[in-house]
Amino acid sequence: MKNILDKKVVSWCLFDLANSSYSAVIAAVIFPVYFTTVIASDSGYNADLWWGSAISLSMAFVALTSPVMGGLADSSGFRKRLLIFYTLLSVFAVASFWFLQKGMALESFILVVAANIGMEGGLVFYNAFLPDIAPSSHQGRVSAWGYGTGYAGSVISLLIAFLIISRLSIEFVWPATAFFFLIFALPAFINLPADARRPMPFKNAAASGMRMSISTLRHIWKTPKMRRFMAAYLLYEDGVSTVIVFSSIFAAVTLGFRSDELILVYLTVQGTALTGSFAMASRIDKKGPKSVLINSLVLWTAVCGAVFFAQSKLSFFLIASMAGFGLGTVQAASRALFTQFVPEGKEAEYFGAYALVGKSSAVIGPLVFGIVSSTMQSQRWAVLALALFFISGLLIVRGVDAGFPNDTSTSES
């Protein structure tokens, strides 16, 4: 299709590059280890529970508010303004990490909750722009392009963090990450479709959003294929979210990875994830998101089992590289599959419900990991427990009567 890579699509993808700096540096690699080994170092294995609780609380807030906020965005036309608000909340919270010191676990907890709410809450409105900027025949590949660009953002932001740590001090990483997030989010703020001009006051729009969200959730519950997909998504996304949150902590605590080694591993994972996202982009449309999703869940189940038995840094490195290939694929395929359910004009409303399920899963997983790790005094059993989420999700999603090819043409267009 001509002009598929217009400024709206490019700006939408760049927002994924922007927020991936948060995902890589704050949520996955550097700050979690800094939190558990420096800020909450006196807590032992309970530091995992501290970190998991912060993620769970923020995800619970996003999960509970997303359907209403999505409905409000559709009824009021405030979609872009809400995207900007949530993004700035995350940016300013991350920049405030500069003031954190050893022993400030509570202050860190509060800032992490705020930063994660801003980041994850903004994704509701970001995802809702996908049907607006791409035709149905190309939504799968545009979704994958977004994730692929995001992995490039992870690589760039981690390289910047590595240079800062080696030449300055780790505390400078937090404002640098916030600045990276803000700068690459600006094209989306400027070029994504403008908010609709609607006369409905904000208070009335909020009430309308509540009614719309209840109606949407009822419709999803009464539609078997949507209900089944959401149940599967709840389970396997739980596993994905928890792996992202705890992978670097596992590598550091259980296998003794240093900060520079963690960055190298994560850079490799992001490289394979980027490769997987772009390699599978057109396949999601051609073969269907359901087929791609099932294959990705098989891969993730195998990864959890392999990590349980990993005894060396090299083995973990190889397993993580394999996992990376399926990371962007499972998320892009899920988003593309759900897009097939979304009625025109109700994008934010339905993606609010999508976020409710996705973020609800992130409430359970981190707590399960933290509790199992603390109880067993071993992170290996916590990792193995995650395989159950992928297996359950796989079994359920196989029965979803949706996710068929979007693009039935024989050319790539």
N, C-alpha and C positions, 0 to 999 in steps of 0.2 A: 504494500500500500504506500502511495506517495505521501510524502510529508508527515509520515508517522512520527519522525523525530523532530517535532516542532518545539518551540520554546516552552510550551506548557509541559510536555513530556520530559524534556531535559531538566527543567526546573523541579519537577516532581521527583525525578531520579536524584538530583543533587540534594534534595532534602534528606533522602536516605543516606547519602554520603555524609551529610551534616550530623544526623542523629547517631550514626554509627560510631562517631568519636566517643559519645557517651557510652554506647553499648560495649565498646572494646575497652576503653580506658577505665571507666567508672564501674560498670556493671560486671565486667568479665575478668579483666587481667590485673590491673595495677592497684586500684583502690581496694578491692576485696582483700587482697593480701596485706596491703598496708593497714587496713582496718583490723584484721585478725592478728597480725604479728606486731603491730605498733600501738594503735589506739586502744584496742581491747586485748592486749597481749596477756594481761593478768587473768583472763577468763578461761584459758585453756580451750578444751573442746566446746565450752559454752559460747565461745566467740562465734562458732558456726550458728548457734541458736540466735544470738544477737543479730547477726547479719541476715539470717533467714527470716527472722521476725520483721525486720525493717522492710525487706522486699515483700513479704506477705501482707503487711498492713497497707503498704502503698498500693499493691495490686488489688487488695480488697476494696479500697476506696475507688479506684478506677473502675473496677468491675461493677460496683453498685451504682455509680453515677453515669457510666458511659451510655446506657440505653436512653436515659432521660436527656443527657447532653446531646446525644445524636438526634433525638426527636426535636429538641429545642433548635438545633442547628438547621434542620430541614424546615421547621415551621417559621422560624424567624429570619432565616437567611444569614445567620451569623457564623457560617462554617469557617471562613478564613480568619475572622477575628478571634475565634476560639482557638484555632491552630496557633496563631501568633501568641495568644495569652499563655497557653500551656507551654509552648516552647520557651518563652522568656522566663517563666517560673523555673524551668529546669536549668537554663543557662545561669541565672543569678544564684541558684542554690549551689551549683557546682563551683562557681567562682568563689563562693563563701567557704568552700573546703580549705581555702588558704589559711584560715584562722584556726583550724583544728590541730590539737596537740595530743600527745600521749595521755591516756586516762579520760579523754573527753568522749566517752562512749555514748552518753545520752545525747550530747550535742550532735555528734556524728549521726546517730540514729534519726534525729529530727530532720537534719539536712538531707540525708539519704531518702527518707520518706518523701520530702518535698520535691527533690530532684527526680525521683522515679515517677511520682504522680505527673509531673510536668512532661516528662519524656513519653511515658506510656499513654497518658491521657490524650496527648496531641496526636498520637497515631490513629485514633478513632476518626478524626477529621481528615488526616492525611490519606488514609486508605479510602475514604469516601469520595475522593477526587478521581479515583481510577476509572470508574465508568464514564466520567465527564470528559476525560482527556484521551481515551482510547476506545476504538470500536470493539465490539465483542470478539471479532475474529483475531484481534491482536492483544487482548487484555492479559492473556497468559504470559506472552513474551514481555510485555511492558512491565508486568508484575515482577518477572524474573530479572529484567534489566534494572529495576529499582533495587532489588536485593544485591545484584552483582555490583552495582555502583556503590552500594553500602559497604560491601566487603573491601572495595578499593579504599573507601573512607577509613575503614578500620586499620588497614595497612598503613596509610599515610599518617593517621593520628598516632599510631603506636610507634612509628619511626620518629615522629616529632617528640613523643614522650621519652623515647630511648635517648635521643640527643640531649634533651633537657636533664634527664637523670644523670647522664655521664658527665655533663659539663657544668651543671648548676646544682640543683637540689630537687628532690621529688615534689616538694611543696609547690614548685612553679608549674607542675604538670596540670594542676586543677584549673587555674585561670586560663592557661593555654588551651585546654580542652573546651572550656566554655566559649572562648573566642572562636575556635574552629567551628563549633556547633552553630554559633550565631551567624558567622560570615557566609557559610554555605547554605544556611536556611533562607537568606535574604532573597535569592531568586524565586523561591516558592512564594514568599510573601508578596512579591511584586507581580509574578507572571501567572500564577494559578487563577482560575476563574474567579471573578469578583463576587463578593457577597450579593445576594439578591436584595433589591430595594423593596422592602415590604413594610406596610404601615403598622403591623402588629407590635404593640408594646412588648418589652422584654418580659414583664410579669405574665402577660397573657401567653406569650410564646413558651414560657417555662411550663405553664399549666397544660398547654397544648402538647408540649414535648412529653410530659408525663403520660397523657392519654395515648399519644402515638406509640410510645415505648411499650405500654401495656398491651396495646392492640397488636404490635409487631411480635412481641413475645408469645402471645396467644396464637397468632397465625403460625409461627415457627413450631410451636408445640403441637398444633393440630395437623401439621404437614409431615407425614412420616419420613420422607427422605431428608427434610431439613432437620427434624428432630434427631434422626440417626446420625447425620453428619456432625451436628453440634455435640452429641454425646461422645463421638469418636475424637473430635477436636479437643474437647475438654481433657481427655485422657492423654493423648500423645503430645499435645502442646505443653501439658504439665511436665512431661519428661524433657522436652526441648528447653523450656524456660529454666528448669532446675540445672540442667547440664551447663547452660550458659553462665548461670550465677555462681556455680560451685566448681567449675572445671579447674580454674587457676588455683583455688584454695586446695583442692585435692592434690594437684601437682606439687604445690609448695609444701604442704604439711605431710603428705603420705610418701611422696617420692623425693622430696628435698630439692626441688627446682629453685634456682636463684632467680632474681628478678629479670636479669638479662636473658636467662634461658627461657623463662616464661614468655617473654616478648617474642623470642625467636619461634617458639612453638606456636604462639597465637598468630604470628605473621604467616607461618606456613599454613595453618588452618584457614586463615582468611584467603590466602592465595588459592587453595584448593576449593574453598567455598565459592570464590569468584568464578573459578573455572567451571564448577558444577552449575552455577546459576546461568551463565551464558550458554554453556553446552546444552542445557536442558530447556532453554527458553522457548524455542520453537516447538520442541517436542511436547511441551505442556499443551499447546494449542492443537498440534497434529494428532498426538496419541490420546490426549485427554488428561486433565489434572488428576483424575482418580487413579489412573494407571501409574503415573509418575509418583504419586503420593504413596501408594502401596509399596513400591520398590524402595522408596526412601525409608519407610518405617521398618522394613526388613533389615536394612543396613543399620539403623539406629539400635535395633534390638541386639544385633551382633556386636556392636560397639560396646554396649554396656557390659555384656558378658566378657569381652576381651579386656576391658579396663579392670574388672574385678581380679583377673589373674596377672595383670601387668606388674612386673617386679623391677623393671629398669626404666631409666629415663628414655632410652632408645625405643623400647617397646611402646611406651606411652606416646612418644613422638609419632611413631608410625600409625598407631591407632587413631590419634587425633587427626592426622592428615586424612585418613580414610573417612572419618566422621565429617570433616569439613566439606567434602564433596556433596554430602547429602543435606547439609545444614540449610543452605539457601533454597534448595530444591523443595524440601518439605514445606517451608513457609510460603514460597511463591505458589506452589501447587495448591495449597490450602486456600490462599487468598483468591486465586483464579477460580477454584471450584465454588467458593461461596458467592463470588460475583454472579454466577449463573442463577442464583436464587433472588437477586436484588431487583425489585421493581423500579422503573424509572421514576425519578423524583423523590425516592425514599432512601438514597444512598447512605447519608449520615445516620439515619434512623436504624437501618439494618446493620451497618457496620458498628453502631453502638451496641447492638445485641451480640454481634460477633466479638467485640471487645469484652463484653460481659462474660462470655464463655472463656475466651482466651486468658483474660486476666484472673478469672476465678481459678483457673487451673494453676496459675502461678502463685496463688495463695496456698494451695495444698502442698505442692512439690517441695518448695524450700523448707517448709515446716517438717515434712517427712524426712528430708535429708538431715536437717539439724537434729531431730529427735533420734533417728536411727544412729547417726554418728555419735551423739552424746551418750546414748544408752549402751551401744556396743563398743564404744571407745575405738571405733574403726570406721573410716570413711569408705572402705571397700564395700561393706554391706549396704551402705547408703546408696552407692552407685548401682549395685545389683538390684536394689529395690526399684530403681527407675525403669528397668527393663519391663516390669509388669505394666507400666503405663503405655509403653510402645506396643506391647503385644495385645493388650486390651483394645487400644485404639485401632490397631490393624484389623482385628477380627470384626469390629463393628463397621469400619469404613468399607469393608468389602461388600457389605449388603446395601450400600447407599445407591439408590437408583438415580444417579446424576454423575457429573464429572466427565461427561463424554467430550469428544473433540469439539473445540470452538471453530477451528479452521479446517474445513474439509476440502480445500483446494489442493491441488497437486504442486503448486509453486509456493515459494516462500514469500512472495509478494514484496 
